[in-house]
């Protein structure tokens, strides 16, 4: 039993239009989410491409084929850019997009105008879609240091499924033929239309899930993070510290705490203004993050004071980390507009292990504070140990 190909094409076009309309509203309400603008633009292009295919009996066939495939490839490019933007990948240079587009469209023009062949165009379309599926998965699949999104992994699996269908479609087209037009009820054509219908509906739902998951994570970030520097706030820090200390108790491991204070920071605010002071704080946090490991925790305690909790780190290694931070900040020339200043830091370090007992985070902060004030009393711009 075969389905009417035109009915499938019409259903695909209407489904894609409705899903794209929903995504347009989602983008309008969440313009700050990276990549959503490209996803929306890409799906608009694909919707227009499907409309051009649907109107093949109302407009010249050559125009339907070239316009539809041109918009289709353009839409795939935008979706690829959106995936890369959402995952914070480096943007692809426009020249690369232009070259790819010209090569693919040149092949499509050749098999439409000079050597008309529906099967060649169908195989080329499947290869194009399959290639973009691979690019989508490469862009979306999380790498080390990426934010973990469950819905993004689901979207990757959708594209893996689409890639497999394209491989089967190419094999079917080459083995049994692909018919003479898009409306012929051949297995290859209907497989492509049914896959397009399924991927269109599922991907639209997953895109919405990605947006919702991003917004949820953003709310959590706002609740846990200092809005200026992006470091954890004290509330989140205590929860994370309790978890780290509990794990250290179970594993009888060492934990170290470093407290950092910017020397004479008030004079920066008084001389250059609070905006300059804010810029210095943000840059200091960037420098500290460049020294810390992924598992280390940075918190802004308040004002110009920060704390770093270092799991599985003994006192000597914590002292080394603190010294690296001190030297890195001291070497930095902070650009604050018309002027540039140098900043120094004082740091206090404390460490606990299974040998000397484990205490609560407030006790660690108190011990590190004592070391910090000792560093200040000794002339600042130095690291002191609580022990």
C-alpha positions in Angstrom: 0.0 0.0 0.0 1.4 3.4 -1.0 0.4 6.8 0.3 -0.3 9.8 -1.9 2.9 11.7 -2.3 1.3 15.1 -2.7 -0.8 14.6 0.4 2.4 13.7 2.3 4.2 16.8 0.9 1.2 19.0 1.8 1.1 17.6 5.4 4.8 18.1 5.7 4.5 21.7 4.6 1.6 22.5 6.9 3.3 20.8 9.9 6.5 22.6 9.3 4.7 25.9 9.0 2.8 25.4 12.3 6.0 24.3 14.1 7.9 27.2 12.7 5.2 29.7 13.8 5.5 28.4 17.4 9.3 28.7 17.2 9.0 32.3 15.9 6.9 33.2 19.0 9.4 31.4 21.2 12.3 33.4 19.7 10.3 36.7 20.0 10.0 36.0 23.8 13.5 34.7 24.3 15.8 36.7 22.0 18.7 36.5 24.5 19.1 32.7 24.0 22.0 32.0 21.6 21.1 30.2 18.4 17.3 30.6 18.5 17.4 33.3 15.9 19.3 31.1 13.5 17.0 28.1 14.2 14.0 30.3 13.5 15.4 31.7 10.3 16.5 28.2 9.2 13.0 26.8 9.7 11.4 29.7 7.9 13.7 29.0 4.9 12.8 25.3 5.0 9.1 26.1 5.2 9.4 28.4 2.2 11.3 25.6 0.4 8.5 23.1 1.1 6.0 25.6 -0.1 7.9 26.0 -3.4 7.9 22.2 -3.8 4.1 22.0 -3.0 3.4 24.7 -5.7 5.3 22.8 -8.4 2.1 22.5 -10.5 1.3 26.2 -10.2 4.7 27.6 -11.0 7.4 26.6 -13.6 8.9 23.3 -12.5 12.4 24.5 -12.9 11.7 27.4 -10.6 10.0 25.1 -8.1 13.1 22.8 -8.0 15.8 25.4 -7.9 14.0 27.8 -5.5 13.0 24.9 -3.2 16.4 23.3 -3.0 18.1 26.7 -2.7 16.0 27.7 0.3 16.4 24.2 1.7 20.2 24.3 1.7 20.1 27.9 3.0 17.8 26.8 5.9 20.1 23.9 6.8 23.0 26.3 6.9 21.2 28.6 9.3 20.2 25.7 11.6 23.8 24.5 11.6 24.8 28.0 12.6 22.2 28.0 15.3 23.4 24.7 16.8 26.9 26.1 16.9 25.8 29.3 18.5 23.8 27.6 21.2 26.7 25.4 22.2 29.1 28.4 22.1 31.1 27.0 19.2 33.3 29.3 17.1 31.3 30.8 14.2 31.9 29.4 10.7 33.4 32.1 8.4 30.8 33.4 5.9 33.1 32.6 3.0 32.9 28.9 3.9 29.1 29.0 3.9 29.1 30.8 0.5 31.5 28.3 -1.1 29.4 25.3 0.2 26.2 26.9 -1.0 27.6 27.7 -4.5 29.0 24.1 -4.9 25.7 22.4 -3.9 23.5 24.7 -5.9 25.8 24.3 -9.0 25.2 20.5 -8.8 21.5 21.1 -8.4 21.3 23.4 -11.4 23.3 20.9 -13.5 20.8 18.1 -12.8 17.8 20.4 -13.3 18.7 22.4 -16.4 21.5 20.8 -18.3 21.1 17.1 -17.5 17.7 16.7 -15.9 17.6 13.8 -13.6 15.2 13.4 -10.6 17.1 10.5 -9.2 20.4 12.4 -9.2 18.7 15.3 -7.5 17.1 13.0 -5.0 20.3 11.2 -4.2 22.1 14.6 -3.9 19.4 15.9 -1.6 19.7 12.9 0.7 23.5 13.3 0.7 23.1 17.0 1.6 20.6 16.3 4.4 22.8 13.5 5.7 25.9 15.7 5.7 24.1 18.4 7.6 22.8 15.8 10.1 26.4 14.9 10.8 27.4 18.6 11.2 24.4 19.1 13.5 25.4 16.2 15.8 29.1 17.4 15.8 27.9 20.9 16.8 25.4 19.8 19.5 27.1 16.8 21.2 28.6 18.1 24.4 32.4 18.4 24.8 34.5 18.8 28.0 33.5 22.0 29.7 30.1 22.4 27.9 26.9 22.9 29.7 25.0 19.6 29.9 21.6 19.7 28.3 19.5 16.5 28.1 17.3 17.9 25.4 20.3 18.7 23.2 21.3 15.0 23.4 17.8 14.1 22.4 18.0 16.5 19.4 21.3 14.9 18.4 19.6 11.5 18.4 16.9 12.9 16.1 19.6 13.9 13.6 21.3 10.5 13.9 18.0 8.9 13.0 17.6 11.3 10.1 21.1 10.5 8.9 20.3 6.7 8.9 17.1 7.3 6.9 19.1 9.3 4.3 21.6 6.4 4.0 18.7 3.9 3.4 17.0 6.3 1.0 20.2 6.6 -1.1 20.5 2.8 -1.1 16.9 2.4 -2.1 17.1 5.0 -4.9 20.2 3.4 -6.4 18.8 -0.1 -6.1 15.2 0.3 -7.2 15.1 3.8 -8.7 13.7 7.0 -7.3 10.9 7.7 -9.8 10.6 10.6 -12.2 9.4 13.3 -9.9 8.8 14.2 -6.3 5.1 13.1 -6.5 5.8 9.6 -7.8 4.8 7.1 -5.1 8.1 5.3 -5.0 9.6 3.9 -1.7 12.5 6.3 -1.7 10.3 9.4 -2.2 7.8 8.4 0.4 10.5 7.4 2.9 12.0 10.9 2.5 8.6 12.6 3.0 7.6 10.5 6.0 11.0 11.0 7.6 10.7 14.8 7.0 7.3 14.8 8.5 8.5 12.9 11.6 11.7 14.9 12.1 9.8 18.2 11.6 7.3 17.4 14.4 9.8 15.9 16.8 12.5 18.5 16.3 10.0 21.3 16.9 9.1 19.8 20.2 12.7 19.2 21.2 13.6 22.8 20.2 11.0 24.0 22.7 12.4 21.6 25.3 15.9 23.0 24.7 14.5 26.6 25.2 12.7 25.5 28.4 15.8 23.7 29.7 18.0 26.7 29.0 15.6 29.0 30.8 15.4 26.6 33.8 19.2 26.5 34.0 19.4 30.3 33.6 17.1 30.7 36.6 19.3 28.3 38.6 22.4 30.3 37.5 20.8 33.6 38.6 19.9 32.0 42.0 23.4 30.6 42.5 25.7 33.2 40.9 26.9 36.6 41.7 25.4 38.8 38.9 28.5 40.9 38.4 31.3 38.3 38.3 29.6 35.1 37.7 31.2 33.5 40.7 29.0 31.5 43.1 27.2 33.4 45.8 27.5 32.5 49.5 24.2 30.6 49.6 25.2 28.3 46.7 28.7 28.0 48.0 27.6 26.6 51.4 25.5 24.0 49.7 28.4 23.0 47.4 30.9 23.1 50.2 28.8 20.8 52.4 28.8 18.2 49.6 32.5 18.5 49.0 33.3 18.2 52.8 31.0 15.2 53.1 32.7 13.4 50.3 36.1 14.2 51.8 34.9 12.6 55.1 33.9 9.5 53.2 37.1 9.2 51.3 39.4 10.6 54.0 40.8 13.2 51.6 42.2 16.7 51.9 40.3 19.9 51.2 41.8 23.4 51.1 40.3 26.8 51.2 41.8 30.0 49.9 40.5 33.5 50.7 41.6 36.3 48.4 41.2 40.1 49.0 42.2 42.8 46.6 44.6 45.2 48.2 43.5 48.9 48.5 40.6 48.2 46.2 38.6 51.1 47.7 41.0 53.5 46.2 40.2 52.2 42.7 36.5 52.9 43.3 37.2 56.3 44.8 39.7 57.3 42.1 38.2 55.8 38.9 34.6 55.1 39.8 32.5 52.0 40.6 32.3 51.0 36.9 36.1 50.8 36.8 36.0 48.8 40.0 33.5 46.4 38.6 35.6 45.9 35.5 38.6 45.0 37.8 36.5 42.5 39.8 35.4 40.7 36.6 38.9 40.5 35.2 40.2 39.2 38.5 37.6 36.4 38.4 38.7 35.6 34.8 42.3 35.3 36.0 41.4 33.1 38.9 39.3 30.8 36.7 42.3 30.5 34.4 44.3 29.0 37.3 41.7 26.9 39.0 40.7 23.4 37.9 37.2 22.5 36.7 36.3 20.9 40.1 37.4 23.9 42.1 34.8 26.3 43.4 35.0 30.1 43.4 32.7 32.3 45.4 32.4 36.0 45.9 32.1 36.4 49.7 31.3 40.1 49.3 32.9 43.3 48.0 36.4 42.5 46.8 36.7 39.3 48.8 36.6 35.9 47.2 37.0 32.3 48.4 38.2 29.2 46.5 37.4 25.7 47.7 39.9 23.1 46.4 38.8 19.5 46.7 41.5 16.8 47.1 44.1 19.4 47.6 46.7 19.4 50.3 48.1 22.5 51.9 51.3 22.7 49.9 49.4 22.4 46.6 46.9 25.0 47.8 49.7 27.4 48.6 51.1 26.9 45.1 47.7 27.6 43.6 47.3 30.8 45.7 50.8 32.0 44.7 50.1 31.4 41.0 46.9 33.5 41.4 48.8 36.3 43.3 51.5 36.5 40.6 49.0 36.4 37.7 46.9 39.3 39.2 50.1 41.3 40.0 51.3 40.9 36.4 48.0 42.0 34.9 47.6 45.6 33.7 43.9 46.4 34.2 42.4 48.5 31.5 39.8 50.8 32.9 39.1 53.1 30.0 41.4 56.1 29.8 43.7 54.6 32.4 45.3 51.4 33.4 46.1 50.2 36.9 47.9 47.4 38.6 46.3 45.5 41.5 47.8 43.2 44.1 46.1 40.6 46.3 46.5 39.1 49.8 45.6 35.5 50.2 45.0 33.2 53.2 45.2 29.4 52.9 43.9 26.7 55.2 43.7 23.0 54.7 42.2 20.0 56.5 42.7 16.3 56.1 41.8 13.0 57.6 44.9 13.4 59.8 43.8 16.5 61.6 40.0 16.2 61.5 37.4 17.7 59.2 35.3 20.7 60.2 32.5 22.7 58.8 32.9 25.3 56.0 32.4 28.2 58.4 35.3 27.0 60.5 37.5 26.9 57.4 36.5 30.4 56.4 37.4 31.6 59.9 40.8 29.9 59.7 41.5 31.3 56.2 40.5 34.7 57.4 43.1 34.6 60.1 45.7 33.8 57.5 44.4 36.6 55.2 44.7 39.2 58.0 48.2 38.0 58.7 49.1 38.6 55.0 47.7 42.1 55.3 49.6 42.8 58.5 52.8 41.7 56.9 52.5 44.2 54.1 49.9 42.7 51.7 50.6 41.2 48.3 51.5 37.8 49.8 50.2 34.4 50.7 50.0 33.2 54.3 49.1 29.7 55.7 46.7 29.3 58.6 49.0 26.7 60.1 
